[in-house]
């Protein structure tokens, strides 16, 4: 089990999230990408973001930003 205590500005509805639970992991990454600060986003790996981007719900401008970033990141490879 991989429990974390997320900051309240990202997740206000619970004190703990189990990142070993696939549903909670997806939901947490979605919350970080939409509500997190730079340091929260930096704590995620590029692989974490890439692996779930098609599975999570993001505002179109946020999704577009990440798609452009990942394309640039891959090009620099």
N, C-alpha and C positions, 0 to 999 in steps of 0.2 A: 504494500500500500504506500502511496506517495502523497501524503497529506500536506497541503500548504494552507497558510492563513493569509488570504489575499487582502490587500488594502481595501478599505470601505468605499473609496471612490471608484473602484473597479467592480466590486461585488458587495452589495449592501444586504443581500437577502440571506446570507449564511456566513458563518465564521470559518468554516473549513471546506476545502475542495480536495477530492481524491483524484489526482491526475492519472492514476492507474485505471480509472473508470473511463472508457472511451467517450461516453456522453458528456461527462463533466469536463474532460480534457478539451473536447471540441468547443463546448460552451465557454470555458475559461479563455481559450485563445481568441474566440470571437469577442469576448468582453475586453480583453487587453487591447485588441486592435481597434476597438471603437471607443473605449473609455480610458485606456491606459496613458500614462505619461511616457516620455522618451525612455526613461530608465526601465519601465515595465516592458516595453517593446524590445529593448535591448536584451532583456533576460530570456527572450524566446530565441530559438535558433532559426536560421533560414529554413532548415529542413522541417522544423515544426510548422512553420507558416506555409511552406510549399505543399506539404502533405495534406493540409486540411482546407486550403483556400477554396476548393470547389465544393466543399461540404458545409461551409458555414455561411450564414447570412450576414452580409455587410452592405452598408449604403453604397450605391454605385460609385460615388466619388472615392470612397476608401478602397473598394475593390480595384478600381482603375489605377489608383496610385500604387497599390501592391503589385499589380500585374506589370506595370511599367518598371517598377523597381526590380522585380525578379528577372525580367527580360534583360535589363542592363547588367544585373549581377551575373547572369549566365554568360552574357557576351564577354564580360571581363574575365570569366572563368578561371 
